């Protein structure tokens, strides 16, 4: 017999009663109003925004129920295709700021190299 995983007939049957005893339900019903009032008080008056947010979340989950995952639509998936190709020459290449910067740096380095060479040769006797 396999252990774990999905098996036919496994798990809690749909519509089964909660395991909460009648005494626990009565106690919860008596305290519920007071607890909800406390959550509202914390949401409105707490100094910490994280406490306010937590109180609001709990209040909304109690009042409206926790949100469920949305069912995926029964539509066909959207297919996205991309085509890439290499540029044949410099004019087909897309604008790349790094490429322009590298060109400027190379040109500056070449001009400095030429200037240094020219100055160096002028000093020689």
Number of C-alpha atoms within 10 A of each C-alpha: 3 6 6 7 6 9 9 5 7 9 8 8 8 6 6 7 8 6 7 8 9 9 9 11 10 11 11 12 11 11 10 13 11 11 13 16 12 14 21 17 14 19 22 15 12 15 10 10 13 11 16 18 15 14 21 18 15 17 19 13 12 12 10 9 10 11 8 6 6 6 6 6 7 6 6 6 7 6 5 5 5 4 4 5 5 7 10 8 7 8 8 9 10 9 10 8 9 9 11 11 11 11 12 12 12 12 12 12 12 12 12 12 12 12 12 12 11 11 11 10 10 9 7 6 4
